[in-house]
Amino acid sequence: MQMKTTYSLIGVGIGPFNLGLAALIEPVAGVSALFFDQSESFDWHPGLMLPNATLQVPFMADLVTLADPTSKYSFLNFAKQTGRLYPFYIRENFNILRKEYNLYCQWVAKQLSNCRFGYEVTDIRFVNELYEVTVRHSKSNKPETFYAQRLALGTGTQPYIPAFIEQLPGVIHTSQYLLYKDQLQNSGSVAVIGSGQSAAEIFQDLLPATQQGLQLSWFTRSPRFYPMEYSKLTLELTSPEYVDYFYNLPEERRRKLLTKQNSLYKGINYDLINNIFDQLYEMSVDNAPLRVNIRSNMRLDQILPANEANTCDLLFTETEQQEPYRCQANYVVLATGYKYREPAFLQGIAERINRQPDGLLQVQRDYTIDVNNGEIFVLNVELHTHGFVTPDLGMGAYRNAHIINKVCGGEVYKVEKRIAFQNFGTEEPRFDYAQGSYYLKTQL
C-alpha cells in the first residue's frame, strides 16, 4: 500500500497574504506546506495596475519584513537582486508603485517550491483526523488528492456589485478598468460610482480624455470625497493592542464601530485628492467649460438598460435634499469594493467550522475558525472580529507570524504585543520582563 504524504499545512489561494505565509514558512525546519491557486500565475489586481498608482502603505509592509527583516524574500532584497535598490533609495518615497509590488510578489512566488499555480481546490473533507484536499489541474483537468494536518484559507475577496444593479452592457467593476480603458476614453460619457481610492484613481486617469470630448461624472453617496486618515496616532490603531481591544468588544458594538471607521481604510490618498483638484484647476485656467460632473450625497438607486443612444440612465437620490437626480452615461464604472465569498469547498468540512449566530465565521483571536481552535486558519476574512486592519498589507506578516507559531507550537517568529504609545480601553498595560515589553492580560 502506497503511503500518502501528509503536510503540516495546506494553503488555499495565493494572494499577498498566503504568499507571505508561504515565504515565511518555507525556511522553518520540520514544517511541510503546500499552497494552491487556480490562477496560472500570481497577478495582483491586473485591471487596476495604473502606471502611477502606489500602495497606501510603506514598503516595509511587504510579504515578510515585519515578521522577519532578515528574510531573503523582502522587498529590499528584491530591489537589490533586480538592480533597483539605489534608484529606490534616491527616489525617497516609502510608498512603492503598485505595479512594482506586483513584480516583487511574482519574484517571490517564482522562488518558492511550496506554491503551485493552475490548481483549483474542488473539495475538502476531514478523513481519519486529516484534511483531504482534492485539487484539479487546469491544463490536464486531472484530479489529485493531498492531506494536511491544518489549512490556511486565503481565497481573498471578490469584486462586489450591489444586488439592485443588474449586469448590463456598459456597466463594469473597477477591477475590469484597464480591460475597457480604450472604450471608456472614446465612449462619449462615463460615470464613476464610489468615493474610495479606486474611484479616485480611475477618475484621475480619465480626466485628460475630457479635453478630447469625454463627459466624465463622479458620484458618491458619502457627504464628501474624504481622505484616508493616516496621522501617526491614528496609525497606531493598526496595532496588536488595538486588535485586542476591538476583538474583546461585544459583537454588536464591533459591528457599529466598523461603520464609523470608513475613513481609516476606505478613503482616498490625501495627495491624490489634491492632485485631482490641481488638475481641474489647471484645466480651468482658460475658462473653458469643464466636461466634468462631481457630486456627493448621491445614492444610486437604479441603472436602466442602454437606450437607442447607447446610454444608460442612472437614477439617484440626493440624500440631504431627498430629491431625485438623473444622469446618462455610455459607461458606468462601479467602485463598489470587494467582499468575501465563501468557497463552495467549505461545505465538505462544515461540521469543523465555528460560526456566529448570524452565520459569519467565528474567528478566534489567533485566526482559527475550527472546533479544535488550531487547525483551520483564515486570512483577510476577520473584518467583523479583528477590525479594519484585516485587509491591511502591513498586518499580513503579523498575522502570518501568529499562524506559524501556532502551527509549530512555539515562537518561531517574534510577535510584538504592544507597539502603540497610547492605550485602548480602561485596562492598564503590564510589563512582560521576559519579552521586555508591555502587554494587556487579554492579549493573545
HELIX and SHEET records of a PDB file:
HELIX    1   1 PRO A   16  ILE A   25  1                                  10    
HELIX    2   2 PRO A   46  LEU A   48  5                                   3    
HELIX    3   3 PHE A   75  GLN A   81  1                                   7    
HELIX    4   4 LEU A   85  ARG A   91  1                                   7    
HELIX    5   5 ARG A   98  GLN A  111  1                                  14    
HELIX    6   6 THR A  174  GLN A  176  5                                   3    
HELIX    7   7 TYR A  177  GLN A  185  1                                   9    
HELIX    8   8 GLN A  197  LEU A  206  1                                  10    
HELIX    9   9 LEU A  207  GLN A  212  5                                   6    
HELIX   10  10 LYS A  232  LEU A  235  1                                   4    
HELIX   11  11 PRO A  240  TYR A  247  1                                   8    
HELIX   12  12 GLU A  251  THR A  259  1                                   9    
HELIX   13  13 ASN A  262  TYR A  265  1                                   4    
HELIX   14  14 TYR A  270  MET A  283  1                                  14    
HELIX   15  15 ALA A  344  ARG A  352  5                                   9    
HELIX   16  16 LEU A  383  HIS A  386  1                                   4    
HELIX   17  17 LEU A  393  MET A  395  5                                   3    
HELIX   18  18 GLY A  396  CYS A  408  1                                  13    
SHEET    1   A 4 THR A   6  TYR A   7  0                                        
SHEET    2   A 4 PRO A 143  ALA A 148  1                                        
SHEET    3   A 4 LEU A 130  HIS A 137 -1                                        
SHEET    4   A 4 TYR A 119  VAL A 127 -1                                        
SHEET    1   B 5 CYS A 115  PHE A 117  0                                        
SHEET    2   B 5 ALA A  33  ASP A  37  1                                        
SHEET    3   B 5 LEU A   9  VAL A  12  1                                        
SHEET    4   B 5 LEU A 151  LEU A 153  1                                        
SHEET    5   B 5 ILE A 376  VAL A 378  1                                        
SHEET    1   C 2 THR A 157  PRO A 159  0                                        
SHEET    2   C 2 TYR A 338  TYR A 340 -1                                        
SHEET    1   D 5 VAL A 171  HIS A 173  0                                        
SHEET    2   D 5 TYR A 331  LEU A 334  1                                        
SHEET    3   D 5 SER A 189  ILE A 193  1                                        
SHEET    4   D 5 GLN A 215  PHE A 219  1                                        
SHEET    5   D 5 VAL A 292  ARG A 295  1                                        
SHEET    1   E 3 MET A 298  LEU A 304  0                                        
SHEET    2   E 3 CYS A 312  GLU A 318 -1                                        
SHEET    3   E 3 GLU A 323  ALA A 329 -1                                        
SHEET    1   F 2 ARG A 430  ASP A 432  0                                        
SHEET    2   F 2 SER A 437  TYR A 439 -1                                        
END                                                                             
